[in-house]
Amino acid sequence: MGYVDWEFAKATGRTLVPAGPTLSRAEIEAEVEAIRGAARAAREPVASTARLQTPDGAPDALVVDRATWIALNVDSMGAMLDPAFDGILAGRPQQPNATVQAIGSKVTGAETGGLLAFLASKVLGQYDLAPGGTPRLMLVAPNIVAVATDLGVDREDFRAWVCMHEETHRVQFTATSWLRDHLVDQARSLAVDLAPDPERLGDLAARVTEKLPDLFKEGSTGLADLVTTPEQREKMAQVTAIMSLLEGHADVVMDDVGPAHIPTVAHIRKKFTARRKGAGAPDRLLRRLLGLEAKMRQYRDGAVFVRGVQDAVGVDGFNAVWHEPDNLPLPREIEDPAAWVRRVHG
């Protein structure tokens, strides 16, 4: 029995995830095929704009529903985190008995499933790193339909717009041979580092009442503020800088490609940006607690970094970021693109 009961996480996620838009089978099949077509059509414009080439034979995008997105993410989380959890448990002098471990794995499984059920209704697409498996681009059909409907935008243009962003992620990882393994290693290392020792659990519990109000303040990174030390937050900042680069670059490429291929791109961007800001108070509080507002900042800060670097050294100069891990931006450089240019280009 592992640290997390991953099958229980899947079952919990399937039970809790909200139903998607109501469509007939014919409408579903047509939407799925249209999304697949939009993903294929995004390949050449994204590659040309980003000036990055993906190897031949990369799998096509996988169009999924919410339950399938949960199941695939649970599999990837298990493959990524189980080696880290095994190391954590092996390093502890006293091992939990089988009953305690079984109960604990169900609890962590339920927590994982509940979180993924919430996210499954929000995510439009994702490049699944699939540690130990085959990475591929996923597009969540019911969410693409739901958001296009909520925004009142052209559905065909919205499909294309989403696929431009997500295709950029596919190109980032397939054109850069070391990036996937580097990010997986960083995530595993962070998981081990963030796992609290038994001695720290009492201290964390004592701090909950004192620190919880701060988690809801603007600028919070969510629960991570509660359970991390300054040293751990520095490691998190390094991973966050990479994520800001990836998300900001995808937004920049998407907006650069858009005008030539998506007639209503300006209208979509305006409506989508307003939607990010316009969530209701309970939703904003939950997003803040889970760190999702910090995720939104990654898009903004990363895009500013990419634009700043490209303005200084052009797209080819920016693409030095993909040459080796040492060229990835440091946390402070995300807010100071000129510092990255000086360090990498001298």
C-alpha positions as CSV (number, residue, x, y, z in Angstrom):
1,M,0.0,0.0,0.0
2,G,1.5,3.3,-1.0
3,Y,1.4,6.8,0.4
4,V,-1.6,7.7,-1.8
5,D,-4.4,5.3,-2.9
6,W,-4.4,6.4,-6.5
7,E,-7.4,4.3,-7.6
8,F,-9.4,5.8,-4.7
9,A,-8.4,9.2,-6.0
10,K,-9.8,8.3,-9.4
11,A,-13.0,7.1,-7.9
12,T,-13.4,10.2,-5.8
13,G,-12.7,12.5,-8.7
14,R,-15.3,10.7,-10.9
15,T,-17.9,11.0,-8.2
16,L,-17.3,14.7,-7.4
17,V,-16.6,16.2,-10.8
18,P,-19.5,18.4,-12.1
19,A,-21.3,17.3,-15.2
20,G,-20.3,19.1,-18.4
21,P,-22.5,20.8,-20.9
22,T,-25.5,18.7,-22.2
23,L,-24.9,17.8,-25.8
24,S,-26.3,15.0,-28.0
25,R,-24.0,12.2,-29.1
26,A,-23.8,13.7,-32.6
27,E,-22.8,17.1,-31.2
28,I,-20.2,15.5,-28.9
29,E,-18.6,13.6,-31.8
30,A,-18.6,16.7,-34.0
31,E,-17.0,18.8,-31.3
32,V,-14.3,16.3,-30.6
33,E,-13.4,16.1,-34.3
34,A,-13.4,19.9,-34.5
35,I,-11.0,20.1,-31.6
36,R,-8.7,17.5,-33.1
37,G,-8.7,19.4,-36.4
38,A,-7.9,22.7,-34.6
39,A,-5.0,21.0,-32.8
40,R,-3.6,19.7,-36.1
41,A,-4.0,23.1,-37.7
42,A,-2.2,24.8,-34.9
43,R,1.1,22.9,-35.4
44,E,2.6,24.7,-38.4
45,P,1.7,28.3,-37.3
46,V,3.0,27.7,-33.7
47,A,6.2,26.1,-34.9
48,S,6.9,28.9,-37.4
49,T,6.1,31.7,-34.8
50,A,8.1,30.1,-32.0
51,R,10.9,29.0,-34.4
52,L,10.9,25.6,-32.7
53,Q,10.5,22.3,-34.5
54,T,9.0,19.2,-33.0
55,P,10.3,15.8,-34.1
56,D,8.2,13.8,-36.6
57,G,5.9,11.1,-35.1
58,A,4.8,13.0,-32.0
59,P,1.3,11.7,-31.1
60,D,-1.8,13.8,-32.0
61,A,-3.6,15.6,-29.3
62,L,-5.9,13.5,-27.1
63,V,-9.4,15.0,-26.7
64,V,-10.8,14.0,-23.3
65,D,-13.8,14.5,-21.0
66,R,-13.4,15.6,-17.4
67,A,-13.3,12.1,-15.9
68,T,-10.7,10.9,-18.3
69,W,-8.6,14.0,-17.6
70,I,-8.7,13.1,-13.9
71,A,-7.8,9.5,-14.5
72,L,-4.8,10.4,-16.7
73,N,-3.6,13.0,-14.2
74,V,-3.8,10.5,-11.3
75,D,-1.7,8.1,-13.3
76,S,0.9,10.8,-14.0
77,M,0.9,12.0,-10.4
78,G,1.5,8.4,-9.2
79,A,4.3,7.9,-11.6
80,M,5.9,11.2,-10.7
81,L,5.4,11.1,-6.9
82,D,5.6,7.4,-5.8
83,P,9.4,7.3,-6.1
84,A,9.6,10.4,-3.9
85,F,7.1,9.0,-1.4
86,D,9.0,5.7,-1.2
87,G,12.1,7.6,-0.4
88,I,10.3,9.7,2.3
89,L,8.9,6.6,4.0
90,A,12.1,4.7,3.7
91,G,14.0,7.5,5.5
92,R,11.7,7.5,8.5
93,P,12.9,5.4,11.5
94,Q,9.5,4.1,12.4
95,Q,7.1,2.8,9.7
96,P,3.3,3.0,10.1
97,N,1.5,-0.2,10.6
98,A,-0.6,-1.6,7.7
99,T,-3.9,-0.4,9.1
100,V,-2.7,3.2,9.7
101,Q,-1.1,3.2,6.2
102,A,-4.2,1.9,4.5
103,I,-6.4,4.6,6.2
104,G,-3.9,7.3,5.4
105,S,-3.6,6.4,1.8
106,K,-7.4,6.5,1.5
107,V,-7.4,10.0,3.0
108,T,-4.7,11.3,0.7
109,G,-6.4,9.6,-2.2
110,A,-9.7,11.3,-1.4
111,E,-8.0,14.7,-1.0
112,T,-6.2,14.2,-4.4
113,G,-9.5,13.2,-6.1
114,G,-11.4,16.1,-4.6
115,L,-8.8,18.6,-5.8
116,L,-8.7,17.1,-9.3
117,A,-12.5,17.2,-9.5
118,F,-12.4,20.9,-8.9
119,L,-9.6,21.5,-11.4
120,A,-11.2,19.2,-14.0
121,S,-14.0,21.7,-14.7
122,K,-11.4,24.6,-15.1
123,V,-8.7,23.2,-17.3
124,L,-8.9,23.7,-21.1
125,G,-5.8,21.8,-22.1
126,Q,-2.6,20.4,-20.7
127,Y,0.6,18.9,-21.9
128,D,0.9,15.7,-19.8
129,L,4.5,14.9,-18.9
130,A,3.5,11.3,-18.2
131,P,6.6,10.2,-16.3
132,G,7.4,6.7,-17.3
133,G,4.9,6.8,-20.1
134,T,4.2,8.6,-23.4
135,P,3.7,12.4,-23.0
136,R,1.0,14.0,-25.0
137,L,-1.2,17.0,-25.4
138,M,-4.7,16.7,-23.8
139,L,-7.6,19.0,-24.7
140,V,-10.7,18.9,-22.4
141,A,-13.7,19.1,-24.7
142,P,-16.5,19.9,-22.3
143,N,-14.6,22.8,-20.8
144,I,-13.7,24.3,-24.2
145,V,-17.4,24.2,-25.1
146,A,-18.5,25.6,-21.7
147,V,-16.1,28.5,-21.7
148,A,-16.8,29.5,-25.3
149,T,-20.5,29.5,-24.5
150,D,-20.1,31.4,-21.2
151,L,-17.9,34.0,-23.0
152,G,-20.3,34.3,-25.9
153,V,-17.4,34.0,-28.4
154,D,-17.2,32.2,-31.7
155,R,-16.7,28.6,-30.9
156,E,-14.5,27.8,-33.9
157,D,-12.2,30.7,-33.2
158,F,-12.1,29.8,-29.5
159,R,-11.1,26.2,-30.3
160,A,-8.3,27.5,-32.5
161,W,-7.1,30.0,-29.8
162,V,-6.9,27.4,-27.1
163,C,-5.1,25.0,-29.4
164,M,-2.5,27.6,-30.2
165,H,-1.6,28.0,-26.5
166,E,-1.6,24.3,-25.8
167,E,0.3,23.4,-29.0
168,T,3.1,25.8,-27.8
169,H,3.5,23.6,-24.7
170,R,3.8,20.5,-26.9
171,V,6.5,22.2,-29.0
172,Q,8.4,23.4,-25.9
173,F,8.8,19.9,-24.6
174,T,9.2,18.0,-27.8
175,A,11.7,20.4,-29.3
176,T,13.7,20.5,-26.1
177,S,14.9,17.0,-25.3
178,W,16.0,17.7,-21.7
179,L,13.1,19.8,-20.5
180,R,10.7,17.1,-19.6
181,D,13.1,15.1,-17.4
182,H,14.4,18.3,-15.9
183,L,11.0,19.4,-14.8
184,V,10.0,15.9,-13.5
185,D,13.2,15.8,-11.4
186,Q,12.6,19.2,-10.0
187,A,9.0,18.3,-9.1
188,R,10.1,15.0,-7.4
189,S,12.8,16.8,-5.5
190,L,10.4,19.5,-4.3
191,A,7.9,16.8,-3.2
192,V,10.5,15.2,-1.0
193,D,11.6,18.5,0.4
194,L,8.0,19.7,1.2
195,A,7.0,16.5,3.0
196,P,6.8,17.5,6.7
197,D,8.7,15.5,9.3
198,P,6.6,14.1,12.1
199,E,8.3,16.6,14.4
200,R,7.0,19.5,12.3
201,L,3.4,18.4,12.1
202,G,2.6,19.7,15.6
203,D,4.2,23.1,14.7
204,L,2.2,23.3,11.5
205,A,-1.1,22.6,13.3
206,A,-0.3,25.3,15.8
207,R,0.3,27.8,13.1
208,V,-3.0,27.1,11.2
209,T,-5.2,29.5,13.2
210,E,-2.5,32.2,13.2
211,K,-1.7,32.1,9.5
212,L,-4.9,31.0,7.8
213,P,-6.2,34.6,7.3
214,D,-3.0,35.5,5.5
215,L,-3.7,32.7,2.9
216,F,-6.7,34.6,1.6
217,K,-4.8,37.9,1.0
218,E,-3.9,39.0,-2.5
219,G,-0.5,37.9,-3.4
220,S,-0.6,34.7,-1.4
221,T,0.7,31.5,-2.9
222,G,-2.0,29.5,-1.1
223,L,-1.5,26.7,1.4
224,A,2.2,26.6,0.5
225,D,2.7,29.8,2.6
226,L,1.5,27.8,5.6
227,V,3.6,24.7,5.3
228,T,6.9,25.8,3.9
229,T,10.1,27.3,5.2
230,P,12.0,30.2,3.5
231,E,14.4,27.7,2.1
232,Q,11.6,25.6,0.7
233,R,9.9,28.7,-0.8
234,E,13.1,29.5,-2.6
235,K,13.1,26.0,-4.2
236,M,9.4,26.6,-5.1
237,A,10.3,29.9,-6.7
238,Q,12.8,28.2,-9.0
239,V,10.1,25.8,-10.2
240,T,7.6,28.7,-10.4
241,A,10.1,30.6,-12.6
242,I,10.1,27.6,-15.1
243,M,6.3,27.4,-15.1
244,S,6.1,31.2,-15.6
245,L,8.4,30.9,-18.6
246,L,6.3,28.0,-20.1
247,E,3.0,29.7,-19.6
248,G,4.1,33.2,-20.6
249,H,5.7,31.9,-23.7
250,A,2.6,30.0,-24.7
251,D,0.5,33.1,-24.2
252,V,2.9,35.2,-26.3
253,V,3.0,32.7,-29.1
254,M,-0.8,32.3,-29.0
255,D,-1.3,36.1,-29.3
256,D,1.3,36.5,-32.0
257,V,-0.2,33.7,-34.1
258,G,-3.8,34.7,-33.5
259,P,-4.3,37.7,-35.7
260,A,-3.4,35.9,-38.9
261,H,-5.4,32.8,-38.2
262,I,-8.2,33.7,-35.8
263,P,-10.5,36.6,-36.9
264,T,-11.9,37.4,-33.5
265,V,-8.7,36.9,-31.4
266,A,-8.8,40.4,-29.9
267,H,-12.4,39.9,-28.8
268,I,-11.6,36.5,-27.3
269,R,-8.5,37.8,-25.4
270,K,-10.5,40.7,-24.0
271,K,-13.4,38.5,-22.8
272,F,-11.1,35.7,-21.5
273,T,-9.0,38.2,-19.5
274,A,-12.1,39.7,-18.0
275,R,-13.3,36.2,-17.1
276,R,-10.1,35.5,-15.2
277,K,-10.6,38.7,-13.1
278,G,-14.4,38.4,-12.7
279,A,-14.9,35.2,-10.6
280,G,-17.2,35.5,-7.7
281,A,-15.9,36.0,-4.2
282,P,-16.2,32.4,-3.0
283,D,-14.4,31.2,-6.2
284,R,-11.7,33.8,-5.8
285,L,-11.1,32.8,-2.2
286,L,-10.9,29.1,-3.1
287,R,-8.5,29.8,-6.0
288,R,-6.4,31.9,-3.6
289,L,-6.3,29.2,-1.0
290,L,-5.3,26.5,-3.6
291,G,-2.7,28.8,-5.1
292,L,-4.5,29.2,-8.4
293,E,-4.2,33.0,-8.3
294,A,-0.5,32.5,-8.2
295,K,-0.9,30.3,-11.4
296,M,-2.7,33.3,-13.1
297,R,0.3,35.5,-12.2
298,Q,2.5,33.0,-14.0
299,Y,0.8,33.8,-17.3
300,R,1.2,37.6,-16.7
301,D,4.7,37.6,-15.4
302,G,6.0,35.0,-17.8
303,A,4.6,36.9,-20.8
304,V,6.2,40.1,-19.6
305,F,9.5,38.2,-19.4
306,V,9.2,36.7,-22.8
307,R,8.3,40.0,-24.4
308,G,11.1,41.8,-22.6
309,V,13.7,39.3,-23.8
310,Q,12.4,39.2,-27.4
311,D,12.4,43.0,-27.6
312,A,16.0,42.9,-26.6
313,V,17.5,40.0,-28.6
314,G,14.7,38.8,-30.8
315,V,12.9,35.4,-31.0
316,D,16.1,33.5,-31.8
317,G,17.9,35.2,-28.9
318,F,15.1,34.3,-26.6
319,N,15.2,30.7,-27.8
320,A,18.6,30.3,-26.1
321,V,16.4,29.6,-23.0
322,W,15.8,26.1,-24.5
323,H,19.5,25.3,-25.0
324,E,20.4,24.0,-21.6
325,P,19.0,24.0,-18.0
326,D,21.4,26.7,-16.9
327,N,19.7,29.1,-19.4
328,L,16.3,28.8,-17.7
329,P,15.4,32.1,-16.0
330,L,16.1,32.5,-12.3
331,P,13.2,33.7,-10.1
332,R,14.5,37.3,-10.0
333,E,15.0,37.3,-13.8
334,I,11.3,36.7,-14.5
335,E,10.7,40.2,-13.2
336,D,13.9,41.6,-14.8
337,P,14.3,40.2,-18.4
338,A,17.4,42.4,-18.9
339,A,19.2,40.5,-16.2
340,W,18.6,37.2,-18.0
341,V,19.8,38.8,-21.3
342,R,23.0,40.0,-19.6
343,R,23.7,36.6,-18.0
344,V,23.0,34.5,-21.1
345,H,24.1,36.8,-23.9
346,G,26.7,38.7,-22.1
